[in-house]
Amino acid sequence: MQFTANKLLLFGATGDLSQRMLLPSLCALHSEKLLPENMQIICTARSEHSDEEFRAFARAALEKFLPEGRELDIEPFLACLSYQDLDASTPEGFDALAKKVGPIGSGENEGLSIFLSTAPFLFEPTIKGLAANGMATGNVRIGLEKPLGTDLGSSCEINDAVASAFPEDRIFRIDHYLGKETVQNLMALRFANIMFEPLWNAAHIDHVQISVAETVGLESRVGYYDTSGALRDMVQNHMLQLLALVAMEPPTSFDATAIRDEKVKVLRALRPAVAGETVTGQYRAGAIKGEAVPGYDDELGRDSDTETFVAIKAHVDNWRWKGVPFYLRTGKRLPVRMTEIVVQFRCIPYSIFESRGAKTVPNQLVIGIQPRENIRLSLMSKVPGLDREGIRLRATPLDIAMPEAFSGPQRRIAYERLLLDLVEGDQTLFVRRDEVEAQWEWIDGIRASWTANDTRPKAYTAGSWGPTAAIGLTERDGVTWHEG
């Protein structure tokens, strides 16, 4: 049964994610009257607070982290908040939490949505506590924040625990990249414009690049990141989801099942990556934007073999993409913060302009996801003017910059879309279990090849574009990384 939840239970409410993303997102939704009028938001974490003390905590977080330029009414939102402390590892606390949540209705505009943002080892006891206290009934759905395991085996354990209390149609696995406007626009670009889909195949596309570059180092994620690394932290979820959206077949409808069916086909078609098609690195001391920054081991305080950079040459073995490489690259302490998808088209089969001394270059589509949200298509055009030698051509960009193209709030937090869909029950932008497991199966294969070949991270200087081997990964194919 479809229902719009009029209650939201937020686990990990005092954590960093809640302060930076979740509370500002919920405040924006409430201020724009996108949440139900009678919405109750019950917040929980281990620390002890009264309702008023937590509202003061939330006010401070909102004043610090609300995006600039968003004029939001904070006080009415704070009135929706209440708080109950909970130690999820002890079953007794869930009784008090259930009383705080109160009765869970069964109508179309009644029910409970749960957002679980806790350490993975707490997932199973939390699910058991919810189920034992009547908070896993028919009108309850649950959203799960990553990480969902560290490999296929641990991911299956988490998914089994969740499935013991919630059916798949009430489980919402979150990948916040899917909430970004430009990522969603990728589907509109492909399936709402007639000129792209006939060219979206190996006959016309030479290669695809997906880059996620960060300038930051460890920040506050020391404990998590050193047990994860770039492959698990970025490639397993965000980058594979972007790849799936680029490579998927047209779904039969804009429907959660249809879209996720096509994505999982892509993930299952990924050829196992071999050691020679991956590069792993770790940053050393260098400079970012003119400021000296320490190396990874210096920040960590000890030696580590955890990778902070990964580059992969991936292959999707199906009719549409056979022979088209997908180059994936992500890393910390790179020169710029950037997430983009580059679709490089093939050369034209024959140029009528060569006899007049004019050269052509292949068309290129660049989809900027962050920090600048834009879509840029380079086309060949004639340079204006007279030339005795004939004609001059130049690649000229057609640029759709989202903030300039559309009025209204642009700097939305990705979680706004995802939290709203969680409340309303739309699973389109959430990840299904078979997707997660297909992603982990491919990632586990890469890690196994690293172990078998004793692959260790190559050093790169902070502020560079990673190890030199990453350049060789593409240039031996005659391809150059796009650098924004």
Secondary structure, 3 states (H helix, E strand, C coil): CCCCCCEEEEECCCCHHHHHHHHHHHHHHHHCCCCCCCCEEEEEECCCCCHHHHHHHHHHHHHHHCCCCCCCCHHHHHCCEEEEECCCCCCCHHHHHHHHHCCCCCCCCCCEEEEECCCHHHHHHHHHHHHHCCCCCCCEEEEECCCCCCCHHHHHHHHHHHHCCCCHHHEEECCHHHHCHHHHHHHHHHHCCCCCHHHCCCCCEEEEEEEEECCCCCCCCHHHHCCCHHHHHHHHHHHHHHHHHHHCCCCCCCCHHHHHHHHHHHHHCECCCCHHHEEEEEEECEEECCEEECCHHHHHCCCCCCCCEEEEEEEECCCCCCCCEEEEEEECCCCCCEEEEEEEECCCCCCCCHHHCCCCCCCEEEEEEECCCEEEEEEEEECCCCCCCCCCEEEEEEEEEHHHHCCCCCCCCHHHHHHHHHHHCCCCCCECHHHHHHHHHHHHHHHHHHHHCCCCCEEEECCCCCCHHHHHHHHCCCCCCCCC
